[in-house]
Amino acid sequence: MRMGVLDVGSNTVRLVIAETDGAVPLPVHTAKRPLRLSAHVEPGGRLPSEQVDRLVEAVRDVRAEGRRWGVPRPFAFATAIVRDAPNRQEVLGRVAAEAGVPLHVLPGEVEAELTFLAARRWMGWRAGPLALLDIGGGTLEVAFGRSRLPDFAISLPLGANRLTREFFRGQDPPSPHRTKLLRRHVRHQLRDVAARIRWEAPRTAVVTSRTFQQLGRLCGAPPGRFGPFTPRSMTRSDLGRAVQQLAVLPAAERALLPGISLARSGQSLAGAVVAHTTMKLMGIDEVTICPWALREGVLLRCIEDGSSDWWDVYGRQTADVTETAEGATPLMLRPLRGSEETPVAATAASVQHPG
């Protein structure tokens, strides 16, 4: 049986098709359309109409590709770039009407939970108490847990692209003063969360996301062509040196460094500052870079539950949001870990694709 996940992120629309007959989603095809929506947002986060046009076209294209691979109705969601946009109702409505794909908008806490699930399954139980960090374009997700889903999960507005716009707009490279202000802002936002993680004293710290993958490569981790099973890690001391290196270079020169792509070079410094400050505040000396993240978490949740009922709940939430007034705040439903008492059926046979 095949399932698909369609992810609208700040830089790319990506579709992953996987075989899910067993307990592990095995990817068979990936399609992506680079849009760099985050580079075109207006002040305040609004997505311009021409960018919504491009988004609709990209979603329509990857949905057609999904059909050719036997997945006509993927699990489709949008992250903070759409979730936080003042005109998100317009964006969601147009994608549903013109591309035929109803995008779900998951609360950031749920994104953290699903990413934790993926990291836990990848790392295994031997990892012990696990801390997770994920830096996206709009948010930083933090989670900690000892079991399948986290005991603690939170999403903070500390994404690499968001902070680049807020602190470095018009400066390339930014002044040391602006970089210092950013680090101070991150410390303030993370103070209570970092204290919780230090208190929990995780045995293993895991990071996911393209931001961490590129920083890991810059710090000496093996390149992606070596495959997902090659161990990859990054130390805080190496990351500190990378921050110093990125801080003095304009974006065009950062893109010449190992691992740093041209599309993400502008936000790489902000991402590195967030990563280094987070590790320092939490007392984390080294992290393991995990290839599984949110998309795999969505698939694993469906496989292990034997149902997509939880996904349908968030679909109804998104539908309700599109009917509210412009700029309304989405209803934050109960986190997924609140339903852990429900028996888990470790099979994909009965999972129904979203309608």
Sequence and secondary structure as in RCSB ss.txt:
>XXXX:A:sequence
MRMGVLDVGSNTVRLVIAETDGAVPLPVHTAKRPLRLSAHVEPGGRLPSEQVDRLVEAVRDVRAEGRRWGVPRPF
AFATAIVRDAPNRQEVLGRVAAEAGVPLHVLPGEVEAELTFLAARRWMGWRAGPLALLDIGGGTLEVAFGRSRLP
DFAISLPLGANRLTREFFRGQDPPSPHRTKLLRRHVRHQLRDVAARIRWEAPRTAVVTSRTFQQLGRLCGAPPGR
FGPFTPRSMTRSDLGRAVQQLAVLPAAERALLPGISLARSGQSLAGAVVAHTTMKLMGIDEVTICPWALREGVLL
RCIEDGSSDWWDVYGRQTADVTETAEGATPLMLRPLRGSEETPVAATAASVQHPG
>XXXX:A:secstr
 EEEEEEE SSEEEEEEEE SSSS EEEEEEEEE  GGGT  TTS   HHHHHHHHHHHHHHHHHHHHTT SS E
EEE HHHHT TTHHHHHHHIIIIIS   EE  HHHHHHHHHHHHHHHH GGG SEEEEEE SS EEEEEESSSS 
SEEEEES  HHHHHHHHHTT SS  HHHHHHHHHHHHHHHHHHHHHHHHH  SEEEEESHHHHHHHHHTT   GG
G TTS  EEEHHHHHHHHHHHHTS HHHHTTSTT  TTTGGGHHHHHHHHHHHHHHHT  EEEE S  HHHHHHH
HHHHHT  HHHHHHHHHHHHHHTS TT        GGGGTTS     STT     
